[in-house]
Amino acid sequence: MIVSETDSRPLWCPFVRVGEQANGAAENRPDGSFHCLGSQCMAWRWQPLQADDAFKNAVKKAREDLGETDKASQAKAVQHVIANRAEYGLPTKPYLGFCGLAGIPEK
C-alpha cells in the first residue's frame, strides 16, 4: 500500500517481534510500539514523484512561459518543470512511500 508517512504510522510493522514479557512489549522496540516507523525504518521506500495531472498542467504552462508551441518543445518544457518544480507549485521531494519488505505495491 502506498501511503503518506503520516498515514503509515498506525499500520502494523512486519518487523515487530512480541516477546513473552509480562507487559507484552515488543522485544525489538525499546518504546514497546508495534507500528510503522515510516522513513525511520530501513525498509521504507519513497514512491518516486509522478507525472500526474498537476505535472502535465505545469508542462503546458512552461511551454507558454518559454514561448514554445511546437511539439518538439515538449521535452524542453518537461526539463524546465523538473528543474523548477517549486515554481510551478509541485512537490520537490517524494511524499508517498511504502514498506519495501514485500516489494513495490500496486497502486
C-alpha positions as CSV (number, residue, x, y, z in Angstrom):
1,M,0.0,0.0,0.0
2,I,1.4,3.4,-1.0
3,V,0.6,6.0,1.7
4,S,1.9,9.2,3.2
5,E,4.4,8.8,6.0
6,T,1.8,10.1,8.4
7,D,-0.8,7.6,7.3
8,S,1.7,4.8,7.7
9,R,2.1,5.4,11.5
10,P,-0.9,3.4,12.7
11,L,-0.1,0.4,10.4
12,W,1.4,-2.7,12.0
13,C,5.1,-3.2,11.3
14,P,6.0,-6.7,9.9
15,F,9.4,-6.5,11.7
16,V,7.9,-6.3,15.2
17,R,8.6,-9.3,17.4
18,V,6.5,-9.7,20.5
19,G,8.1,-11.5,23.4
20,E,6.7,-13.4,26.4
21,Q,7.1,-10.3,28.6
22,A,4.5,-9.6,31.2
23,N,3.7,-6.2,29.7
24,G,3.5,-7.6,26.1
25,A,6.1,-5.0,24.9
26,A,7.8,-5.5,21.5
27,E,11.1,-7.0,22.2
28,N,12.9,-5.3,19.3
29,R,11.5,-1.9,20.0
30,P,12.6,-0.1,23.1
31,D,9.5,2.0,23.3
32,G,7.2,-1.0,23.0
33,S,5.4,0.2,19.8
34,F,4.0,-2.1,17.2
35,H,3.5,0.5,14.4
36,C,5.3,1.5,11.2
37,L,8.2,3.8,11.7
38,G,8.0,5.3,8.2
39,S,11.2,6.7,6.9
40,Q,12.9,5.9,10.2
41,C,12.9,2.2,9.1
42,M,15.5,0.7,6.7
43,A,12.7,-1.0,4.7
44,W,10.8,2.3,4.0
45,R,10.9,3.2,0.3
46,W,9.8,6.5,-1.2
47,Q,7.5,6.5,-4.2
48,P,9.1,8.5,-7.0
49,L,7.4,11.7,-8.0
50,Q,4.9,11.0,-10.6
51,A,4.0,12.7,-13.9
52,D,0.4,13.3,-12.7
53,D,-2.2,15.9,-14.0
54,A,-0.6,18.7,-11.9
55,F,2.8,17.9,-13.6
56,K,1.2,17.8,-17.1
57,N,-0.5,21.1,-16.4
58,A,2.8,22.6,-15.3
59,V,4.4,21.4,-18.6
60,K,1.6,23.1,-20.5
61,K,2.2,26.3,-18.6
62,A,6.0,26.0,-19.0
63,R,5.5,25.8,-22.8
64,E,3.6,29.0,-22.6
65,D,6.2,30.7,-20.3
66,L,9.0,29.7,-22.6
67,G,7.1,30.7,-25.7
68,E,7.4,27.2,-27.1
69,T,4.4,26.0,-29.1
70,D,5.7,23.2,-31.4
71,K,5.6,19.5,-30.4
72,A,9.4,19.3,-30.3
73,S,9.5,21.8,-27.5
74,Q,7.7,19.3,-25.1
75,A,11.0,17.8,-23.9
76,K,12.4,21.3,-23.2
77,A,9.3,22.2,-21.2
78,V,9.4,18.9,-19.2
79,Q,13.1,19.6,-18.3
80,H,12.3,23.1,-17.3
81,V,9.5,21.9,-15.0
82,I,11.7,19.3,-13.4
83,A,14.4,21.8,-12.7
84,N,11.8,24.3,-11.3
85,R,9.2,22.2,-9.6
86,A,8.6,24.6,-6.7
87,E,7.9,27.5,-9.1
88,Y,5.0,25.5,-10.5
89,G,3.6,24.5,-7.1
90,L,4.8,20.9,-7.4
91,P,6.3,18.8,-4.7
92,T,10.1,19.0,-4.7
93,K,10.6,15.7,-2.8
94,P,8.7,12.4,-2.5
95,Y,5.8,12.5,0.0
96,L,4.4,9.0,-0.5
97,G,6.0,5.7,0.4
98,F,5.6,2.1,1.3
99,C,7.1,-0.8,3.3
100,G,9.8,-2.2,1.0
101,L,9.8,-5.6,2.7
102,A,7.5,-7.2,0.1
103,G,8.5,-5.2,-3.0
104,I,6.7,-2.4,-4.8
105,P,2.9,-2.4,-4.2
106,E,0.3,-1.9,-6.9
107,K,-1.5,1.4,-6.8
